């Protein structure tokens, strides 16, 4: 214990004595004393503090202005040893070292060892923010000597010079000073030298310079050198190094968008993996501009791994809108959709839509658009991950989306279900059928039409037979009615969907919903376009074919409702394309209606004996005769009487027999008869004219005629009897 104390006091006395010897004019003694202090102070922080307290720094600074280069180097090494202590480097005494050391560094013949020691001392001091704040030297006084060290043959000195420069550039006035611009070229050269330590310090210095002098960095080849670092494999840069290079490059890109096209695509894609949002944003902007300028670049970006990077950004909710925008642009390319990476994008996009943390509506829209693009590729639409996409899109529709988002989601679902029964079932099982039914009544006609098309695709076969319902037919009917009443237009897609459902699911023919839809179909037949009329005729014929097999009360009810179309069908027979005729005749020949025969007047009913008291008898088939009133004493009587027969089906093949007689006290005499085939009136609606009575004419040669009007309609005539 006593020996340790004695040694302590001896060291105290020896360091104090040695400090005292560092003065005067004996350079050899001074240098020897400093060398002894260097040995004494190595790894002994208390000894260093003793030296400082004894005034070693002040003694050294007095010697520096006139000392030889050799002595200056030795002093610099001692100062390096001292400032290795953080406590000393932060002290006010250390702050006094800065300016003298910079002056020493300006010496032309100052050796490498001295340069290294002086630079390390300055780094030790100036890496402390408080020391930087007390620096009084101007940027030109500091930076000019440092620039020469960036080109030193010694890597260690280059390293220290760039490290010191990076600390100095933390101050704004250093960044802005024109002298700093002169450091750009050597720093860029060091950045691309391929030696990791040098690259790290050089690029760190460039981070600050690039904000003030971006053009100078770019003109010095900075874009090329930084790009090399970002994708450098040998030696492999640390995360900190490539991140720093990416920051500098993003500063350049931010300053001038013309630089976007000078950065290789693979580098911009790598920058998407940065942990700094500012770097990611600039890279995204550059990629978006390149893709807009040259659509073929999307394939190169995808090959460079951009799809995975963008999906990662979406998952982490970073730069969602820009990432989604670029992804959608990618998947809009047929070539990109054919790449393997596209297949694995479906599930992450679906997860993004389902993620409760997804708040960006624009991001959701772009993700849905991307799924819509991917679904256009048949192979992707059939992929196993497409099930999750269908569920996500249905969920999107349930979440009160915008009109635009509704359209995007519906159209994407159309593409997914058109090629895959599995996807149809996924939509149904996630509640999609009910959601889409509601959208049929959307005030937006385009949304309603696309919803109808989606339903048609879902039920284009029997995959979802357990999900088809009367309610579905009612929704389609309501959609038709809404359009007719609100806009006087017809949703043709709804009509086509209704036909597909009735064609594939005959069990619905007998439903009340089918009966209730017929009046709307008739209304469309009256006011719709030619295409709409075509759909209605096909659907009505389809329902008609089931009347013979369904319960009589249902078939009769449907037929009675459909009979409202009779006058419309008769009109269409005169104006429609020939392709409609067969279906119209088929309907007219099975719909219940009324045959009305109106006997208007007769001419030239003269008789050889007695006056003419004419009347007519009418019969159809084996039915009872109908008779007009008797018009007395008139050879050209007028009756204007109508007679109506109601038929469950038109009297096809039957004839109308009209017998004209005259009544007298001697009995009844026949004036003539007319037989008319009534088939033609069913399709034409009206058949009228003068018909000659078949009996011999009058003695004067004139013919006897009846003026008759025959109509076939869906309701009783006001003049019927």
Buried (B, 14 or more C-beta within 10 A) or exposed (E): EEEEEEEEEEBBEBBBEBBBBBBEEEBEEBBBBBBBBBEBBEEBBEBBBBBBEBBBBBBBBBBBEEBEBBBBBBBBBBBBBBBBBEEBBBBEBBBBBBBBBBBBBEBEEBBEBBBBBBBBBBBBBBBBEEBBEBBEEEBEBBBBBBBBBBEBEBEBBBBBBBBBBBBBBBBEEBBEBEBBBBBBBBBBBBBBBEEBBBBBBBBBBBBBBBBBBBBBBBEBBBBBBBBBBBBBEEEEBEEEBBBBBBBBBBBBBBBEEEBBEBBBBBBBBBBBBBEEEEBBBBBBBBBBBBBEEEEEBBBBBBBBBBBBBBBBBBBEBBBBBBBBBBBBBBBBBEEBBEBEBBBBBBBBBBBBBEBEEBEBBEBBBBBBBBBBBBBBBEEBBBBEBBBBBBBBBBBBBBEEBEEBBBBBBBBBBBBBBBBBBBBBBBBBBBBBBBBBBEBBBBEBBBBBBBBBBBBBBBBBEEBBEEBBBEEBBBBBBBBBBBBBEEEEEBBBBBBBBBBBBBEBBBEBBBBEBBBBBBBBBBBBBBEBEEEBBBBBBBBBBBBBEBBEEBEEEBBBBBBBBBBBBBBBBBBBBEEBEEEBEEBBBBBBBBBBBBBBBBBBBBBBBBBEEEEBBBBBBBBBEEEEEBBBEBBEEBBBBEBEBBBBBEBEEBBEEBEBBBBBBBBEEEEEBEBBBBEBEBBEBBBBBEBEEEBEBEEEBBEEEEEBBBBBBBBBBBBBBEEBE
